[in-house]
Amino acid sequence: MSKSTTSRRAFLELAAIAGVAASGVTPALAQTVSLKDLLAEQALPDIWEGRADAPVTIIEYASMTCGHCAHFHETTYPILKSKYIDTGKVRFTLREFPLNPPAVAGFMLARCSGDKRNAMISLLFAQLNNWAADNNILQNLSKLVRQTGMSEEAFNACLADRDLYAKVTQVYDTAAKKFGVNATPTFFINGQRVGGALSPEELDRHLAPLLKG
């Protein structure tokens, strides 16, 4: 069996399982969630940005094929980072909430990138319309991740990693079943739920009361 056939079969299996996983019923939305519960250990380790003792904690649940998520990361995230994360006011992490098989694949490839995980996510968001806009998703992804130095062998091995797939799915399941996440992007700002792609102005409005004094 060729390497391309292996990765294609793995992707089809992801599609079949993801279709089942995404069909679960989520609980009623709560406006606030316990920060302690949100910060509990996940199936995959959180990749945090910012000081551990920052007064504000932001957790984003995103999908790699979510246009609103990509827009947030293109327009608002740079301001979040420079104005709040880099100045010690906010601690931030992005968690996996893939809404379809291509998003699962994107998150798996990001995790397989090791310490380049966040850079891979940024690349996939920036190039979203170039890799997820047609039926050649695997081929498009393969070409794109080569820019990060990932080999074809590593690409195929990553998408065939059942354990990694299970962990990505578990992060999704925990968010859906325990925290009621059912759309992307969904943010929890010190436990307060905020939905939608926050504009810089909306971000400022949410953070201002938490940073007084």
C-alpha angles and dihedrals in degrees: 000000000000123000092246091052090050093053092044091052091047090051092051090051089051089053093052095048095041090054089059095042093052094052096071121116116249123213123252113289116263119205092219134028127195108267088215090058092045091052095049116121113284131210086255122038116257116245103218129200121197136024118325090227096050111139093232128052120196122190117186123198108202141167120222092228095046111119092199090053091050090049091052092051092047099046112019107025095068088056092045089053099045099037102036115009099044091044094056097250100109137037111203140187136170119219129198118260103158113189096191141013096270088055090050090052092048093052092046091052090049091053091047088057092072112201089005091065096111092043089053091050090051091050093049092049092047092050097037095124091050099054106027101039100087143027095273095079098139093048091046092049092048092054093045099050091051085075088068093051097257111147125224089248092054090046093055094043091051095053090047093053104115094183092055091047090052091051094049088050091049092055087052093047094049091051093048099042102033103030101027095237109167105154140037137277098028118165131196110203107191085332096311113126116233120177131199136035102308116224118219089256093051090048090053091050093052094046101041096077091047094052101046112133 
